């Protein structure tokens, strides 16, 4: 069994938080919105908590931007009905891609299902995904597969944002 130091664990948690939030941002912006991803060190000193926290902060809503574009005579693509779920699940999918670089949506969905069941998903992610009861929820493989496809197509953007977040957080 490999033993990790506190510093190694903290570095991995920073990396996961940065990629998680960068994924939310990339998917949100893909649908026409804008926002900011942020990460910060947990200063509580509680060893049972994660060393790093993160958050995606929306500034403009894709639905509102589409409405404004159409009202201005600018063509705009239709938003998929599940766009919010895709944004909400993007962070968890990115963490799974990062952890084992799998292409199997079923394996990713299973891992995410376990994280949600174990209470490891944030309340904001769950709300965006439309999950109100972690004891009884459905996670559709096709949504996970679509989120994974979107993230893989834009992985370079996710990487750039995550590396920026890591650099900024450790300055």
N, C-alpha and C positions, 0 to 999 in steps of 0.2 A: 504494500500500500504506500502510495506517495504522500508524504507529509508536506503541506504547503505552509509557508510562513505567513504571518499576518499581513506583511507587505505584499506578498504574492496574491493573497486572497483579495486584498484591497485593490490591487492593480487589475485583477480579473473583474471585480465588481464595477470598477470605473469603466472598463472596456465594455462590459455588458450594458451598463446604464447609458453610455454614449451611443452605442449602436441601436439600442432600444428606442431612444428618443429621436435619433436621426432617422430611423425607419418610419416612425409616426410622421415626422415632418415631410419626408420625401413622398409618401403616399398622399398625404393631405394636399401638398402642393401639386401633385400629379392631377388631382381633381379640381384644381383652380383656386384653392385657398392659399393662405400664407400664414406663417407663424414662426415661432422661435423654439428651438430645442435648448434646454439648459440642464446642466448637471452640477451638483454641489456635494461637498464632503459632509457626511453626517458627523456632527460635532457632539452627539449625545454621550459618547463614551461607552455606550451599552454594547458589549461584545456579541449579544444575540441579534443585533440589528445589522443591516447592510452598512458598509462603510461609505457608500455613495448613493445618492438619490438623484432622480431626474424627473423632468416634466416637459411635456410639449405644450406650449402656450399659443393657441390659435389667435390670429389677429383678424383675418378676413375669412368668412365662411364660403365654401365653394358654391352653396346654393344661392347665397346673396350675390356673389360675383357673377354667376350665370344669369340671374334675374336682371342685374344691372347691364350686362352685356347685351342681352336680348332687347331690353328697353331702349338701348342706345343704337339698335340696329346692327349690332355686331353678332355674327353667328357664334354659337357656343354649343359644344357637344353636350348631349344628354348625360346626366350623372347616373351611374348604375344605382339601382335601388338599395344595394348593400354597401354603398361607399363608406358609410360611417363604421360599419362592422370591419371593413377592410382596413380603415385607419386604426381602429381600436386594436385589432389583432396583429398589426404590422410589427410592433415592438417585440412581442413574444415570438413571432415567426423569425424575426431577425436574430434574436438570441439563439434560437435553435439552429439556424443556418450557420451562425458563427461558431457554435459549440461543436458541431460535427460535420458540417458542410454536406448534409444529405440532400438528395433530390427527391426523396420519397415523402410526398405530402401526407401519406397515412402515418408515417413515423413522426413527422413534425406535429400533426394533429394529436396523436396519442400523447406526446410529451407535453403539449400545451394543455390538453385535457387534464393531465395529472397535476400540472402546476396550478390550474384554476381550482381543481378539487382540493388541493392541499393548501389553498388560501394564499398562494404565492403571486397572484395577479393583483395589480392595484385596483382600487375602487374605481378610479377614472377609466382605466382600460376596460374593466367589466361594464361600466355604464355605457361607454362608447360602442362596445360590442352588443349591447342590449341584454346583457346577462344580469338578472336581478336576484337570482337564487342559485348559489353555487352548489346547493345540494340537489338541484334538479335543473339541468340546463342541457341544451343541445349544441354541439359544435360540428358544423357541417364541413366535411372534408373538401368540398369544392371551394368553399370560402378560403380555407387554409391554402389550398392549391393555387388559387388566384392571387392571394397575397404573396405567396412565395414567388410566383411568376413575376409579379410587378416588382418585387424587391430585387430579384435576380437581374431583371432588365435595367434597373437603376442602381445596382449595387455600388458602382463607382461613386455615385452621388452620396449614397449612404456612408460609404467609407470616408469620403472627404469631409462630410459634416461631422462624423464621429471623431475623426482625427483632430479636427478643429476643436471640438468640445473637450477632448482629452488634453490637448495642449493648453487650452485656455484654463481648464480646471486645475492644472498642475503648475501654473505660473506663480 
